[in-house]
């Protein structure tokens, strides 16, 4: 989790805020699926179409 937090300044320094948020979100999803076993829950959210961009 610390790596996710520490990635924020670098992402914001190298890309516009919206792109940085997307990059960070991809990292968070990778973390969640690998570390927390949340793959099924995340797939359900995406499949439901309720996620917003």
C-alpha positions as CSV (number, residue, x, y, z in Angstrom):
1,X,0.0,0.0,0.0
2,X,2.9,2.3,0.7
3,X,4.1,2.0,-2.9
4,X,0.7,3.1,-4.1
5,X,0.9,6.2,-1.9
6,X,4.5,6.9,-2.9
7,X,3.7,6.7,-6.6
8,X,1.4,9.7,-6.6
9,X,4.0,12.5,-6.8
10,X,5.8,10.9,-9.7
11,X,2.7,10.2,-11.6
12,X,1.5,13.8,-11.1
13,X,4.9,15.1,-12.1
14,X,4.9,13.2,-15.4
15,X,1.4,13.4,-16.7
16,X,-1.8,15.5,-16.5
17,X,-4.0,14.8,-13.4
18,X,-6.6,12.8,-15.2
19,X,-4.0,10.5,-16.8
20,X,-2.2,10.2,-13.5
21,X,-5.4,9.1,-11.7
22,X,-6.0,6.5,-14.4
23,X,-2.4,5.2,-14.0
24,X,-2.7,5.1,-10.3
25,X,-6.1,3.4,-10.5
26,X,-4.5,0.7,-12.7
27,X,-1.8,0.2,-10.1
28,X,-4.5,0.0,-7.4
29,X,-6.4,-2.6,-9.3
30,X,-3.2,-4.7,-9.9
31,X,-2.5,-4.4,-6.1
32,X,-6.1,-5.4,-5.2
33,X,-6.2,-8.4,-7.5
34,X,-2.8,-9.6,-6.5
35,X,-2.7,-8.9,-2.8
36,X,-6.3,-8.9,-1.7
37,X,-7.9,-11.4,-4.1
38,X,-10.5,-8.9,-5.3
39,X,-10.5,-9.9,-8.9
40,X,-14.1,-11.3,-8.9
41,X,-15.5,-8.2,-7.1
42,X,-13.7,-5.8,-9.5
43,X,-14.9,-7.8,-12.6
44,X,-18.5,-7.5,-11.2
45,X,-18.2,-3.7,-10.9
46,X,-16.8,-3.4,-14.4
47,X,-19.4,-5.7,-15.9
48,X,-22.3,-3.8,-14.1
49,X,-21.5,-0.7,-16.1
50,X,-21.7,1.5,-12.9
51,X,-18.1,2.6,-13.0
52,X,-17.6,6.1,-14.3
53,X,-14.8,7.7,-16.1
